[in-house]
Amino acid sequence: MGKILVVTYSFTGTGARLTELLCRSRDWASAQVVERRPRKSWITLRCALESLFRLKPPILYKGPDPADFDLVVLVAPIWLTRLASPMRSFVASFRGSLRKVAVVSVMGGKGGQNAPAEIGGILDRAPFMSTSFTMREVDDGSYAPRLLAFAAALDAATDPGGEMRPFVLSPETAG
């Protein structure tokens, strides 16, 4: 197994729940992306504008250097079918330190496949694994088996003796 870091931006706490399960089940390191300017009462408007115009707000990164890890798992929400702007800022700021990435996105109902595509555009290479969950799945707990399967696949993919092959675990393809 390689050294894995989970980096999360979680505005509502949903992504933090995913990160907690990933890190607890695999003993992986975690880090947080936080905004320099907290969101207040006009949250929805600011989220919408940042998503619409693909803005990169100022952030703080709280965690170890991503360059010290074989794989960085990015856990991020989807806002208006796009990657949440604080995670966009993180990826743009740390692109030189992100050797291999996987993506876990959390969405209200759609747009989960857009996060890996946008991250791939910023990095000039596609993430090798991605999955997405709806907020409903996280709220009712049904996400756990699929997230744990994703974690096992990440471990297998970072095994120095193993071969990495791209794949996607999607709620649309889950039976």
Helices and strands as residue ranges (DSSP letters): E 4-8, H 14-26, E 29-35, H 43-52, E 59-62, G 66-68, E 71-79, E 82-83, H 85-94, G 95-97, E 101-107, H 114-123, E 129-134, H 135-140, H 144-157, E 167-169
